[in-house]
């Protein structure tokens, strides 16, 4: 599939009013997502790579490694009582709407459902990330202007 065919497909999907189109041809997968408000489509191009099966190998365990394996694990932070707000997309994380504007939120701030917490830039589109619940920001897990992955934790929120 060449670039011209992809561009024509994007135009067709944008004008058709559908929210998402997935296309698989041979070793190419293309997903085009649009919003009903008429924003530009979001495109994911995933080239298929042949999967190689790993050959299991038996590795002898040395006596020196055995005590390390049975050593108690370090105590983890008790974050199970907090809710996690995760990134819905891949992109660049921004804590403020513009360089000259104040931060959306800080640690210790109380947030309500629907409050904008950050912006993630993906393909030159700035997507506002809103809170899914009410609570208090306990920790911000990502630095400003850092790349983020899909489903990466961004914020810890205390719902109480």
MODAMO-V537715 format. One record per helix or strand. SS is the DSSP state (alpha for helix, beta for strand). FROM is the first residue (numbers start at 1). TO is the last residue. If there is no record, write none. Layout:
# MODAMO-V537715
ss | from | to
SS | FROM | TO
SS | FROM | TO
This chain:
# MODAMO-V537715
ss | from | to
alpha | 3 | 16
beta | 20 | 25
beta | 28 | 33
beta | 42 | 47
alpha | 63 | 70
beta | 83 | 86
beta | 91 | 94
beta | 96 | 96
beta | 103 | 103
beta | 110 | 111
beta | 116 | 122
beta | 125 | 130
beta | 135 | 140
beta | 146 | 148
beta | 153 | 158
